[in-house]
């Protein structure tokens, strides 16, 4: 994201560590986590069984979250 021509700022995706519905712990490198455009975060089980790819908070689409290597 570019704020203006003299300042550049890059915003990283917030990697929430638990499902907002069932509170299951989620790792940054976990491949089956779903998010919406507001970064609401859900595990695959909640999405598959209850949410069906629709965010209950904003009504937007739930898609697979990109992974990030853990800092070790």
PyMOL commands that place a pseudoatom at each C-alpha (Angstrom):
pseudoatom trace, name=CA, resn=UNK, resi=1, chain=A, elem=C, hetatm=0, pos=[0.000, 0.000, 0.000]
pseudoatom trace, name=CA, resn=UNK, resi=2, chain=A, elem=C, hetatm=0, pos=[1.438, 3.384, -0.940]
pseudoatom trace, name=CA, resn=UNK, resi=3, chain=A, elem=C, hetatm=0, pos=[0.359, 6.282, 1.299]
pseudoatom trace, name=CA, resn=UNK, resi=4, chain=A, elem=C, hetatm=0, pos=[1.882, 9.037, -0.843]
pseudoatom trace, name=CA, resn=UNK, resi=5, chain=A, elem=C, hetatm=0, pos=[4.812, 9.469, -3.201]
pseudoatom trace, name=CA, resn=UNK, resi=6, chain=A, elem=C, hetatm=0, pos=[7.360, 10.071, -0.415]
pseudoatom trace, name=CA, resn=UNK, resi=7, chain=A, elem=C, hetatm=0, pos=[6.258, 7.412, 2.105]
pseudoatom trace, name=CA, resn=UNK, resi=8, chain=A, elem=C, hetatm=0, pos=[5.681, 3.723, 1.382]
pseudoatom trace, name=CA, resn=UNK, resi=9, chain=A, elem=C, hetatm=0, pos=[4.087, 1.438, 3.951]
pseudoatom trace, name=CA, resn=UNK, resi=10, chain=A, elem=C, hetatm=0, pos=[3.484, -2.270, 3.591]
pseudoatom trace, name=CA, resn=UNK, resi=11, chain=A, elem=C, hetatm=0, pos=[0.736, -3.830, 5.669]
pseudoatom trace, name=CA, resn=UNK, resi=12, chain=A, elem=C, hetatm=0, pos=[1.052, -7.507, 6.536]
pseudoatom trace, name=CA, resn=UNK, resi=13, chain=A, elem=C, hetatm=0, pos=[-1.879, -9.833, 6.969]
pseudoatom trace, name=CA, resn=UNK, resi=14, chain=A, elem=C, hetatm=0, pos=[-2.770, -10.374, 10.626]
pseudoatom trace, name=CA, resn=UNK, resi=15, chain=A, elem=C, hetatm=0, pos=[-2.317, -14.083, 11.354]
pseudoatom trace, name=CA, resn=UNK, resi=16, chain=A, elem=C, hetatm=0, pos=[-4.873, -14.698, 14.111]
pseudoatom trace, name=CA, resn=UNK, resi=17, chain=A, elem=C, hetatm=0, pos=[-4.016, -17.671, 16.291]
pseudoatom trace, name=CA, resn=UNK, resi=18, chain=A, elem=C, hetatm=0, pos=[-7.491, -19.092, 16.958]
pseudoatom trace, name=CA, resn=UNK, resi=19, chain=A, elem=C, hetatm=0, pos=[-10.814, -19.747, 15.261]
pseudoatom trace, name=CA, resn=UNK, resi=20, chain=A, elem=C, hetatm=0, pos=[-13.336, -17.016, 16.094]
pseudoatom trace, name=CA, resn=UNK, resi=21, chain=A, elem=C, hetatm=0, pos=[-16.125, -19.604, 16.339]
pseudoatom trace, name=CA, resn=UNK, resi=22, chain=A, elem=C, hetatm=0, pos=[-14.715, -22.605, 18.272]
pseudoatom trace, name=CA, resn=UNK, resi=23, chain=A, elem=C, hetatm=0, pos=[-11.416, -21.117, 19.571]
pseudoatom trace, name=CA, resn=UNK, resi=24, chain=A, elem=C, hetatm=0, pos=[-9.308, -23.918, 18.036]
pseudoatom trace, name=CA, resn=UNK, resi=25, chain=A, elem=C, hetatm=0, pos=[-5.624, -22.939, 17.977]
pseudoatom trace, name=CA, resn=UNK, resi=26, chain=A, elem=C, hetatm=0, pos=[-4.336, -22.081, 14.472]
pseudoatom trace, name=CA, resn=UNK, resi=27, chain=A, elem=C, hetatm=0, pos=[-0.685, -21.974, 13.405]
pseudoatom trace, name=CA, resn=UNK, resi=28, chain=A, elem=C, hetatm=0, pos=[0.715, -19.455, 10.901]
pseudoatom trace, name=CA, resn=UNK, resi=29, chain=A, elem=C, hetatm=0, pos=[1.814, -22.298, 8.615]
pseudoatom trace, name=CA, resn=UNK, resi=30, chain=A, elem=C, hetatm=0, pos=[-1.540, -24.153, 8.851]
pseudoatom trace, name=CA, resn=UNK, resi=31, chain=A, elem=C, hetatm=0, pos=[-2.980, -24.589, 5.348]
pseudoatom trace, name=CA, resn=UNK, resi=32, chain=A, elem=C, hetatm=0, pos=[-6.688, -25.048, 6.135]
pseudoatom trace, name=CA, resn=UNK, resi=33, chain=A, elem=C, hetatm=0, pos=[-7.599, -21.729, 7.786]
pseudoatom trace, name=CA, resn=UNK, resi=34, chain=A, elem=C, hetatm=0, pos=[-10.303, -19.497, 6.249]
pseudoatom trace, name=CA, resn=UNK, resi=35, chain=A, elem=C, hetatm=0, pos=[-10.470, -15.686, 6.361]
pseudoatom trace, name=CA, resn=UNK, resi=36, chain=A, elem=C, hetatm=0, pos=[-12.667, -12.910, 4.957]
pseudoatom trace, name=CA, resn=UNK, resi=37, chain=A, elem=C, hetatm=0, pos=[-11.517, -9.524, 3.641]
pseudoatom trace, name=CA, resn=UNK, resi=38, chain=A, elem=C, hetatm=0, pos=[-11.700, -8.124, 7.207]
pseudoatom trace, name=CA, resn=UNK, resi=39, chain=A, elem=C, hetatm=0, pos=[-9.432, -10.966, 8.419]
pseudoatom trace, name=CA, resn=UNK, resi=40, chain=A, elem=C, hetatm=0, pos=[-12.138, -12.713, 10.442]
pseudoatom trace, name=CA, resn=UNK, resi=41, chain=A, elem=C, hetatm=0, pos=[-10.560, -16.141, 10.957]
pseudoatom trace, name=CA, resn=UNK, resi=42, chain=A, elem=C, hetatm=0, pos=[-12.158, -19.599, 11.107]
pseudoatom trace, name=CA, resn=UNK, resi=43, chain=A, elem=C, hetatm=0, pos=[-10.983, -23.217, 11.085]
pseudoatom trace, name=CA, resn=UNK, resi=44, chain=A, elem=C, hetatm=0, pos=[-11.967, -25.480, 8.203]
pseudoatom trace, name=CA, resn=UNK, resi=45, chain=A, elem=C, hetatm=0, pos=[-14.316, -27.522, 10.395]
pseudoatom trace, name=CA, resn=UNK, resi=46, chain=A, elem=C, hetatm=0, pos=[-16.421, -24.478, 11.319]
pseudoatom trace, name=CA, resn=UNK, resi=47, chain=A, elem=C, hetatm=0, pos=[-16.406, -23.234, 7.728]
pseudoatom trace, name=CA, resn=UNK, resi=48, chain=A, elem=C, hetatm=0, pos=[-17.351, -26.616, 6.247]
pseudoatom trace, name=CA, resn=UNK, resi=49, chain=A, elem=C, hetatm=0, pos=[-19.954, -27.605, 8.850]
pseudoatom trace, name=CA, resn=UNK, resi=50, chain=A, elem=C, hetatm=0, pos=[-21.604, -24.272, 9.661]
pseudoatom trace, name=CA, resn=UNK, resi=51, chain=A, elem=C, hetatm=0, pos=[-20.433, -21.233, 7.699]
pseudoatom trace, name=CA, resn=UNK, resi=52, chain=A, elem=C, hetatm=0, pos=[-20.311, -22.578, 4.108]
pseudoatom trace, name=CA, resn=UNK, resi=53, chain=A, elem=C, hetatm=0, pos=[-17.782, -19.969, 2.884]
pseudoatom trace, name=CA, resn=UNK, resi=54, chain=A, elem=C, hetatm=0, pos=[-19.769, -16.966, 4.218]
pseudoatom trace, name=CA, resn=UNK, resi=55, chain=A, elem=C, hetatm=0, pos=[-18.386, -14.845, 7.068]
pseudoatom trace, name=CA, resn=UNK, resi=56, chain=A, elem=C, hetatm=0, pos=[-20.987, -14.576, 9.868]
pseudoatom trace, name=CA, resn=UNK, resi=57, chain=A, elem=C, hetatm=0, pos=[-19.625, -11.150, 10.862]
pseudoatom trace, name=CA, resn=UNK, resi=58, chain=A, elem=C, hetatm=0, pos=[-19.592, -9.240, 7.559]
pseudoatom trace, name=CA, resn=UNK, resi=59, chain=A, elem=C, hetatm=0, pos=[-21.377, -11.551, 5.093]
pseudoatom trace, name=CA, resn=UNK, resi=60, chain=A, elem=C, hetatm=0, pos=[-18.303, -11.647, 2.834]
pseudoatom trace, name=CA, resn=UNK, resi=61, chain=A, elem=C, hetatm=0, pos=[-16.632, -14.664, 1.265]
pseudoatom trace, name=CA, resn=UNK, resi=62, chain=A, elem=C, hetatm=0, pos=[-14.398, -16.939, 3.322]
pseudoatom trace, name=CA, resn=UNK, resi=63, chain=A, elem=C, hetatm=0, pos=[-11.283, -18.069, 1.443]
pseudoatom trace, name=CA, resn=UNK, resi=64, chain=A, elem=C, hetatm=0, pos=[-8.178, -20.021, 2.399]
pseudoatom trace, name=CA, resn=UNK, resi=65, chain=A, elem=C, hetatm=0, pos=[-5.677, -17.901, 4.313]
pseudoatom trace, name=CA, resn=UNK, resi=66, chain=A, elem=C, hetatm=0, pos=[-2.137, -17.795, 2.903]
pseudoatom trace, name=CA, resn=UNK, resi=67, chain=A, elem=C, hetatm=0, pos=[0.480, -19.446, 5.087]
pseudoatom trace, name=CA, resn=UNK, resi=68, chain=A, elem=C, hetatm=0, pos=[3.498, -17.841, 6.693]
pseudoatom trace, name=CA, resn=UNK, resi=69, chain=A, elem=C, hetatm=0, pos=[6.650, -19.604, 7.865]
pseudoatom trace, name=CA, resn=UNK, resi=70, chain=A, elem=C, hetatm=0, pos=[6.954, -19.532, 11.630]
pseudoatom trace, name=CA, resn=UNK, resi=71, chain=A, elem=C, hetatm=0, pos=[9.807, -17.519, 13.138]
pseudoatom trace, name=CA, resn=UNK, resi=72, chain=A, elem=C, hetatm=0, pos=[12.252, -19.973, 14.680]
for i in range(1, 72): cmd.bond("trace and resi %d" % i, "trace and resi %d" % (i + 1))
show_as sticks, trace
zoom trace
